[in-house]
Amino acid sequence: MKPRLIVKSLAGLALVLGVASMAAPAGASTVTVTPNPVTVTPNQTTANVTASWTGLAANTLVFVDICKKSIVDPTFDVSADCGAYSGITPNGNAAGANSSVLEVFRGQDPAGENWGCFAAGDTAPAGVTKYTTCYVRVTDNSVLNNDSDSETAFTFSVSSGDVPEAPLTILLPVLGTLAALGGFFLIRRQTASV
């Protein structure tokens, strides 16, 4: 074999092996939060959502965090911009895709940091920065891994907290049945005492 052909073959082999061993490009993973917006009652401070992700490395630890700032912000720093006590670390699976229940907080960050996730009409305590849009961030291998992280924004929607009224078509038959049963027992009681 000619030396030049050997060098070209080795270069081609190195190129193929290099491409095959490359990690997924940044941003290849995705995450969704359900429900979104997160509906809460006026006094509710936490809610459970389902965080679902795809595109992470197979069989690695997954880090799911609540952050005040988007990962696309050039000043994003996971240690300063994500809640210290609000994250979960589920085990990854062979597919690199899974879901887990995550408790999101409404109000000041549970670690006592000076920021929080709030509904639009909420008033933040003095000294606490109010964010009406927060982010669920997922990554793998290490919480500091920015190469395969992804995020989705979430917001809170405050319900009225009122109990929905029952329609008249349900209430009237129920009340009529209760009145008839009450009358039956009253007559029976009076008959038994005679």
Backbone bond lengths (Angstrom), bond angles and torsions (degrees), N, CA, C in turn:
res aa  C-N    CA-C-N  psi(-1)  N-CA   C-N-CA  omega(-1)  CA-C   N-CA-C  phi
1 M - - - 1.447 - - 1.531 109.05 -
2 K 1.271 116.73 142.24 1.450 121.16 -178.73 1.528 109.91 -74.53
3 P 1.322 117.73 143.58 1.467 120.92 -179.47 1.522 112.67 -58.12
4 R 1.320 116.67 -37.60 1.463 120.05 -178.98 1.535 110.10 -65.61
5 L 1.319 118.10 -40.35 1.462 123.00 178.61 1.529 110.48 -66.40
6 I 1.315 116.89 -37.68 1.470 121.44 178.40 1.530 109.65 -64.24
7 V 1.319 116.82 -44.70 1.465 121.07 -179.95 1.526 109.79 -63.18
8 K 1.321 118.54 -43.52 1.466 121.88 178.85 1.524 110.90 -63.88
9 S 1.322 116.62 -40.57 1.470 120.47 179.46 1.518 110.88 -64.55
10 L 1.335 116.01 -44.34 1.472 119.91 178.77 1.527 111.38 -64.91
11 A 1.324 117.37 -38.58 1.462 120.93 177.70 1.525 110.50 -64.93
12 G 1.330 116.34 -42.37 1.463 120.39 177.74 1.517 111.63 -63.18
13 L 1.335 116.91 -43.14 1.459 121.65 177.83 1.523 111.08 -62.50
14 A 1.325 117.03 -42.75 1.469 121.12 178.45 1.526 110.39 -62.68
15 L 1.328 117.16 -40.28 1.456 121.26 178.88 1.524 110.84 -63.24
16 V 1.322 117.08 -46.06 1.459 121.54 179.80 1.528 110.52 -62.42
17 L 1.338 116.69 -46.65 1.471 119.90 179.28 1.524 111.61 -64.63
18 G 1.312 116.77 -38.19 1.465 120.25 178.97 1.519 112.16 -64.49
19 V 1.312 117.95 -44.27 1.463 122.33 178.60 1.520 110.29 -66.19
20 A 1.309 117.43 -40.60 1.463 120.88 -177.61 1.526 111.96 -68.14
21 S 1.335 116.83 -28.67 1.459 118.51 -176.63 1.517 113.43 -94.92
22 M 1.321 117.84 0.42 1.464 120.41 -178.67 1.514 110.25 -68.26
23 A 1.328 115.56 143.77 1.466 121.11 175.82 1.518 108.70 -73.78
24 A 1.338 114.27 164.50 1.456 118.95 176.82 1.525 109.25 -61.91
25 P 1.306 118.51 143.98 1.453 120.18 -179.15 1.521 111.17 -66.68
26 A 1.341 115.28 155.86 1.462 120.18 179.44 1.521 109.26 -57.08
27 G 1.299 116.73 139.92 1.449 121.37 179.12 1.515 113.53 85.52
28 A 1.344 118.27 4.15 1.455 120.63 -178.72 1.527 111.33 -73.78
29 S 1.314 117.95 -21.96 1.463 120.08 178.72 1.523 109.52 -84.21
30 T 1.329 115.38 159.07 1.466 120.93 176.84 1.518 108.79 -135.12
31 V 1.315 116.62 157.34 1.454 121.86 177.24 1.530 108.53 -143.87
32 T 1.333 115.64 143.65 1.462 121.26 174.07 1.527 108.40 -130.64
33 V 1.315 115.89 155.91 1.462 122.85 177.27 1.518 107.86 -124.89
34 T 1.331 115.53 130.71 1.462 121.14 179.35 1.520 108.79 -129.51
35 P 1.319 120.86 129.30 1.463 127.42 -3.36 1.523 110.73 -79.87
36 N 1.288 115.59 160.09 1.452 121.70 176.18 1.520 108.11 -151.47
37 P 1.324 119.89 113.82 1.454 126.97 9.15 1.531 112.76 -69.56
38 V 1.329 114.18 156.75 1.460 121.94 -179.64 1.526 107.64 -86.02
39 T 1.339 116.54 116.62 1.460 120.50 -178.07 1.522 110.01 -86.31
40 V 1.337 115.54 128.75 1.458 122.29 179.45 1.518 109.09 -132.34
41 T 1.343 115.96 158.41 1.459 121.01 174.11 1.530 108.50 -82.58
42 P 1.320 118.67 167.54 1.471 120.11 -176.42 1.535 114.64 -55.10
43 N 1.317 118.95 -34.25 1.460 120.72 -176.90 1.524 113.82 -103.24
44 Q 1.301 118.25 4.22 1.465 122.18 -176.92 1.527 110.91 -79.03
45 T 1.346 116.72 129.97 1.466 121.12 -176.93 1.526 113.70 -108.98
46 T 1.320 118.50 -12.14 1.469 121.37 175.97 1.523 109.07 -139.02
47 A 1.300 115.50 158.55 1.467 121.05 176.52 1.519 108.46 -152.78
48 N 1.306 116.24 147.67 1.460 121.13 176.70 1.523 110.03 -91.60
49 V 1.326 115.45 132.79 1.457 122.22 174.74 1.525 107.42 -126.48
50 T 1.312 116.15 165.06 1.458 120.84 173.69 1.518 107.89 -105.20
51 A 1.331 115.50 119.74 1.464 121.26 174.84 1.526 106.99 -98.34
52 S 1.325 116.58 123.33 1.469 122.43 -179.84 1.521 108.68 -119.10
53 W 1.327 116.62 136.60 1.456 120.12 -177.97 1.524 111.16 -135.56
54 T 1.323 114.39 158.28 1.462 122.94 175.26 1.525 108.11 -141.56
55 G 1.326 116.12 162.60 1.452 121.00 171.44 1.516 116.44 82.63
56 L 1.328 118.69 12.21 1.462 120.41 177.24 1.523 109.98 -90.52
57 A 1.324 116.40 166.92 1.461 120.92 178.78 1.526 109.77 -62.86
58 A 1.306 116.30 145.15 1.467 122.03 -178.62 1.523 110.71 -70.26
59 N 1.323 114.87 141.11 1.467 123.66 172.55 1.522 114.43 54.38
60 T 1.318 117.16 38.53 1.459 121.29 175.56 1.519 109.77 -120.40
61 L 1.309 116.20 158.23 1.452 121.45 177.46 1.522 109.47 -64.82
62 V 1.333 116.08 138.32 1.458 121.96 -178.61 1.526 107.95 -109.10
63 F 1.315 116.72 139.23 1.459 122.62 177.64 1.520 108.21 -113.77
64 V 1.342 116.35 122.17 1.462 122.76 -179.66 1.521 106.27 -119.24
65 D 1.319 117.16 118.06 1.463 121.93 -174.85 1.518 111.82 -129.37
66 I 1.348 114.83 157.79 1.455 122.08 173.16 1.524 106.89 -103.81
67 C 1.327 115.35 125.94 1.461 120.42 -175.34 1.525 111.05 -125.65
68 K 1.319 114.70 154.34 1.461 120.79 178.62 1.520 112.36 -90.70
69 K 1.321 116.13 -17.89 1.456 121.56 -173.43 1.524 109.45 -127.25
70 S 1.317 116.20 147.46 1.458 121.80 178.82 1.521 111.25 -72.97
71 I 1.318 115.50 147.97 1.470 120.43 178.15 1.527 111.87 -69.17
72 V 1.332 118.68 -15.83 1.468 120.43 178.03 1.529 111.91 -80.46
73 D 1.334 116.96 -12.59 1.459 121.12 175.77 1.535 107.80 -68.11
74 P 1.316 118.34 125.89 1.473 119.66 -177.32 1.531 113.43 -62.40
75 T 1.320 117.96 -19.46 1.468 120.51 179.03 1.523 112.60 -93.37
76 F 1.349 118.07 6.26 1.462 120.99 -178.33 1.525 110.74 -59.27
77 D 1.339 114.47 131.55 1.468 122.48 177.06 1.528 106.40 -139.20
78 V 1.318 117.17 114.35 1.461 121.03 -174.34 1.528 112.08 -56.43
79 S 1.323 118.22 -36.00 1.461 119.73 -177.69 1.526 112.42 -72.63
80 A 1.315 117.95 -24.70 1.466 120.93 179.58 1.520 112.83 -100.98
81 D 1.332 117.50 -25.78 1.458 120.71 -170.95 1.527 114.99 -106.80
82 C 1.336 117.88 -2.14 1.459 121.21 178.75 1.524 109.47 -121.98
83 G 1.329 116.14 150.69 1.453 121.16 -178.34 1.520 112.46 -67.36
84 A 1.335 115.68 133.20 1.469 120.42 -178.39 1.525 112.28 -72.40
85 Y 1.340 117.97 -30.65 1.462 120.98 -175.97 1.523 113.18 -109.91
86 S 1.309 118.62 4.94 1.467 120.34 -172.81 1.515 113.83 -104.22
87 G 1.311 119.03 0.22 1.454 121.37 -176.76 1.518 113.08 -92.34
88 I 1.318 115.48 163.23 1.461 122.74 174.66 1.526 107.97 -129.57
89 T 1.329 116.24 158.64 1.471 120.57 -179.20 1.523 110.07 -133.41
90 P 1.330 117.37 75.21 1.467 119.12 177.40 1.531 111.17 -73.37
91 N 1.309 115.41 157.02 1.463 120.61 175.90 1.515 109.67 -73.73
92 G 1.317 116.21 142.75 1.451 120.80 175.71 1.516 110.58 -78.25
93 N 1.298 115.58 173.06 1.464 120.16 178.17 1.526 109.58 -129.14
94 A 1.324 116.37 178.89 1.467 121.15 -175.82 1.523 112.58 -63.52
95 A 1.328 117.49 -25.91 1.463 120.65 -177.93 1.529 112.90 -85.27
96 G 1.331 118.02 -17.04 1.461 120.54 -175.56 1.514 112.39 71.47
97 A 1.329 116.07 16.94 1.465 122.31 -179.57 1.520 107.84 -137.49
98 N 1.316 116.38 136.05 1.462 119.85 -179.32 1.514 108.23 -167.49
99 S 1.320 116.80 -172.57 1.456 121.94 174.12 1.518 108.41 -147.74
100 S 1.319 115.26 158.93 1.454 121.09 -179.72 1.516 108.57 -153.94
101 V 1.331 115.65 153.33 1.459 120.32 176.70 1.525 108.04 -80.29
102 L 1.309 116.28 132.10 1.459 123.34 -179.90 1.518 108.29 -125.73
103 E 1.321 116.33 131.88 1.463 120.47 176.14 1.526 108.11 -90.04
104 V 1.330 116.06 115.32 1.462 120.78 177.63 1.526 108.14 -95.15
105 F 1.316 115.51 146.72 1.464 120.16 -178.45 1.513 110.66 -104.36
106 R 1.339 114.01 145.86 1.464 121.80 174.61 1.517 105.72 -117.52
107 G 1.300 115.85 114.53 1.455 121.31 -175.87 1.513 109.18 124.16
108 Q 1.324 115.05 -159.56 1.462 120.49 -177.97 1.527 110.78 -65.04
109 D 1.321 116.08 145.72 1.456 122.84 176.73 1.532 109.49 -50.82
110 P 1.340 118.21 131.85 1.469 121.15 -176.65 1.533 114.65 -58.44
111 A 1.334 117.85 -21.69 1.461 120.52 178.41 1.530 111.21 -81.25
112 G 1.326 117.31 -1.73 1.459 120.46 178.99 1.513 113.78 86.04
113 E 1.332 116.85 11.51 1.469 119.40 177.73 1.528 108.82 -65.74
114 N 1.332 116.01 164.50 1.473 119.82 -174.80 1.521 113.07 -87.86
115 W 1.323 117.80 38.66 1.461 123.41 176.14 1.524 108.72 -145.66
116 G 1.322 115.57 164.46 1.450 119.56 177.32 1.511 112.05 -165.02
117 C 1.329 115.10 165.03 1.464 122.47 176.95 1.526 107.02 -98.60
118 F 1.307 118.04 123.65 1.456 122.90 -173.69 1.524 110.70 -130.62
119 A 1.324 115.91 156.17 1.459 121.29 169.81 1.532 107.03 -75.93
120 A 1.310 116.42 160.30 1.467 120.79 -175.13 1.533 112.56 -56.12
121 G 1.330 118.37 -39.42 1.462 121.05 -177.12 1.518 114.78 -87.39
122 D 1.319 118.43 -0.09 1.469 121.76 -179.29 1.523 111.07 -74.04
123 T 1.327 115.19 152.40 1.455 121.60 173.51 1.517 107.84 -108.71
124 A 1.306 116.25 124.18 1.468 120.89 179.62 1.523 109.63 -78.43
125 P 1.335 117.46 146.25 1.465 119.96 175.47 1.535 110.42 -61.63
126 A 1.308 115.69 158.61 1.465 120.49 179.33 1.527 109.88 -57.29
127 G 1.322 116.13 134.31 1.458 121.58 177.93 1.517 114.56 84.27
128 V 1.341 117.47 -0.94 1.476 121.28 -179.48 1.529 108.41 -109.10
129 T 1.312 116.40 126.20 1.461 121.34 179.06 1.525 109.39 -78.58
130 K 1.319 115.37 128.93 1.466 122.34 -176.77 1.529 109.89 -92.06
131 Y 1.351 115.76 123.36 1.463 122.16 173.39 1.519 107.64 -114.23
132 T 1.326 117.18 121.89 1.462 120.39 178.53 1.531 111.10 -91.37
133 T 1.311 116.78 -11.81 1.463 122.18 171.24 1.517 107.32 -123.79
134 C 1.325 115.84 121.68 1.467 121.15 174.98 1.518 107.87 -119.00
135 Y 1.315 116.87 177.42 1.461 121.41 -172.25 1.519 111.12 -133.21
136 V 1.328 115.86 139.40 1.461 121.27 168.49 1.519 105.05 -99.35
137 R 1.329 115.26 121.16 1.465 122.81 -177.99 1.522 108.91 -112.04
138 V 1.332 117.38 135.75 1.467 121.80 173.78 1.519 109.40 -123.82
139 T 1.315 115.01 145.76 1.454 121.88 173.71 1.519 107.78 -154.91
140 D 1.323 116.55 175.63 1.463 119.88 -179.31 1.528 111.26 -128.83
141 N 1.324 115.83 168.13 1.468 125.41 178.08 1.519 114.29 70.90
142 S 1.320 118.67 -50.75 1.462 123.19 -177.99 1.519 108.25 -152.54
143 V 1.320 116.26 144.28 1.461 119.22 178.82 1.529 110.97 -61.52
144 L 1.324 117.15 -23.20 1.467 121.73 -179.81 1.519 113.31 -85.04
145 N 1.343 118.31 -2.54 1.464 122.42 -177.64 1.530 110.18 -70.00
146 N 1.312 116.24 111.14 1.463 121.14 177.55 1.525 111.95 -99.96
147 D 1.318 117.11 -2.22 1.461 120.60 -176.44 1.526 113.02 -77.46
148 S 1.326 117.42 -31.55 1.467 118.99 -178.16 1.525 111.76 -123.77
149 D 1.330 117.87 19.37 1.463 119.36 -179.20 1.521 111.24 -79.84
150 S 1.304 114.75 155.28 1.458 121.94 174.35 1.520 107.50 -147.23
151 E 1.299 116.92 168.52 1.462 120.76 -175.68 1.514 110.42 -149.83
152 T 1.325 114.16 164.77 1.455 121.03 168.22 1.523 107.24 -143.53
153 A 1.311 115.28 141.37 1.462 120.61 178.93 1.527 109.67 -79.24
154 F 1.340 116.34 149.87 1.459 120.29 172.30 1.521 109.27 -141.27
155 T 1.327 114.56 155.94 1.462 121.58 178.55 1.521 108.67 -134.37
156 F 1.327 115.56 168.16 1.461 121.53 176.20 1.518 109.82 -107.60
157 S 1.320 115.40 143.96 1.455 123.32 173.49 1.525 106.89 -123.86
158 V 1.323 116.69 123.04 1.467 120.52 -177.13 1.515 109.21 -92.33
159 S 1.349 115.57 123.35 1.465 120.56 176.96 1.519 108.02 -82.13
160 S 1.314 116.34 169.19 1.460 120.17 -178.07 1.516 112.18 -70.21
161 G 1.318 117.47 -23.00 1.456 120.50 -178.61 1.519 112.56 81.56
162 D 1.349 117.71 -4.23 1.463 121.19 -179.99 1.515 110.36 -77.05
163 V 1.297 115.85 147.02 1.454 121.19 174.50 1.520 106.94 -77.55
164 P 1.314 118.54 128.82 1.465 119.28 -178.97 1.525 111.18 -63.83
165 E 1.307 114.60 142.69 1.462 119.60 -179.62 1.520 110.40 -77.65
166 A 1.350 114.72 144.09 1.463 119.98 176.08 1.522 108.49 -81.58
167 P 1.314 118.06 140.91 1.457 119.96 179.21 1.536 111.28 -68.67
168 L 1.330 115.27 153.49 1.460 122.16 -178.78 1.520 112.42 -59.57
169 T 1.320 117.36 -30.30 1.461 120.25 -179.30 1.522 111.98 -66.94
170 I 1.325 117.41 -19.52 1.467 120.90 176.22 1.527 109.85 -94.93
171 L 1.322 116.65 -42.10 1.466 120.38 -175.65 1.529 113.15 -65.81
172 L 1.328 118.61 -43.24 1.467 120.53 -176.39 1.532 112.83 -61.29
173 P 1.328 120.75 -48.95 1.462 118.94 178.07 1.539 112.90 -63.51
174 V 1.342 116.81 -37.12 1.470 119.73 179.29 1.522 109.92 -65.35
175 L 1.323 117.39 -46.05 1.469 120.50 179.04 1.525 111.05 -64.71
176 G 1.322 117.68 -39.08 1.465 121.05 177.89 1.520 111.44 -62.75
177 T 1.329 116.98 -42.76 1.472 121.37 178.50 1.516 110.42 -63.96
178 L 1.322 117.09 -44.48 1.469 120.60 178.52 1.521 111.47 -62.15
179 A 1.335 118.16 -40.52 1.464 121.36 178.55 1.528 110.64 -65.28
180 A 1.337 117.20 -41.73 1.469 120.54 179.19 1.518 110.87 -64.72
181 L 1.319 118.06 -43.71 1.465 121.54 178.18 1.524 111.22 -64.21
182 G 1.320 116.72 -40.92 1.467 120.07 177.24 1.522 111.16 -62.07
183 G 1.336 117.62 -43.89 1.466 121.50 177.84 1.517 111.74 -63.15
184 F 1.335 117.11 -41.07 1.461 121.22 179.20 1.528 110.58 -60.68
185 F 1.319 117.23 -47.38 1.474 120.34 -179.15 1.518 111.81 -68.60
186 L 1.323 117.91 -33.97 1.464 121.08 177.22 1.525 110.17 -65.66
187 I 1.322 118.50 -45.34 1.468 122.17 178.83 1.523 109.73 -64.32
188 R 1.294 117.29 -42.77 1.466 121.55 179.95 1.527 110.77 -62.69
189 R 1.307 116.56 -40.08 1.463 120.89 -179.99 1.532 110.47 -66.03
190 Q 1.332 116.12 -42.85 1.457 119.75 179.69 1.527 110.82 -66.56
191 T 1.321 118.26 -36.69 1.460 122.42 179.54 1.527 109.66 -68.42
192 A 1.304 117.37 -38.39 1.464 121.63 -178.56 1.524 110.98 -69.26
193 S 1.315 119.49 -28.77 1.469 121.20 -178.20 1.530 111.98 -83.65
194 V 1.301 119.93 -11.54 1.464 122.86 -179.45 1.482 112.27 -83.04
